[in-house]
Amino acid sequence: MTAPRSIRFDQGVLARLDRYVKEHPGSSSSSVANMFIDESLRAHEHPGVVFRPGPTGRRAALAGGPDVWEVIAALKAIREDDPALDGELLIGELATVTGLGAQRVVVALRYYAAYPTEVDERIASNAAVAEREEKLWAAQQDLLRSKKAR
């Protein structure tokens, strides 16, 4: 649900907002301002989290590190392998697997605790893309095999 609100922007900010909207067809000043304000507030609430653009859209990431979804996917894999692992031992294992310090792992966990649906959707989307790409690769390899081998 959205609610109208009048906000005044400095001329320089408004010029950059207008330029961003022009460079991103399908966006509007309102949608872009909402996105950046939301991301800024989330980054403020979760120090160490930044937002990155990419081919599948903007996503939460650790500053100078991996995307949050990647850390949480590793968490889920660890949990699958060893469901009894918890607490500091789980954080330590996750730090080892991801190559991150424990404090940065906690930043990702805290963000996930606040926005689980967003992160879970990103994990599911990436799994679906990986599965599709693997099937396409297998089909391509089949096409490249000699007729005798088929």
C-alpha positions, 0 to 999 in steps of 0.5 A: 500500500502506498501513501502520497507524501510531498517531499522537497529535493535539492536541485542537484538531487532532483537532477540526479533522480531525473537522470537515473529515471531516464537511464532506466526505462520503465521506472518513475521518479516515485518508484526510484525515490521509494527504492533508494529511500527503502534501501538507505533505511535498510542499510542504516538498520543493518550496518555493513549491508549495501545494495547492488544492481545486477542482471536480476535486479538490485539485491542486498549484499555485504559491503566488499563481500558476497550477496546476503542470499549467498551467505544464507544459501551456505547456511542452509547447506550447512544446516542440511549437512549437520542439523545439530550444529547451532549457535557460535559453532554454526556461525564459525562454520559459516564463517569458514565456508564463506571466508568471512569473519564471524561479525560479517556473518552475523550482519547477513544473518541479522538482515535475513532475520528482518527480510527472510522472504526477500532473501528466500525468493532470491535463493529460489530464483537463483536455484531455478536459473542454475537448473535451467542453465544446467539443462541447456548445457546438457542439451547442448552437449548432446547436440555436440556428440557424434551421431555414433555416440548417440 
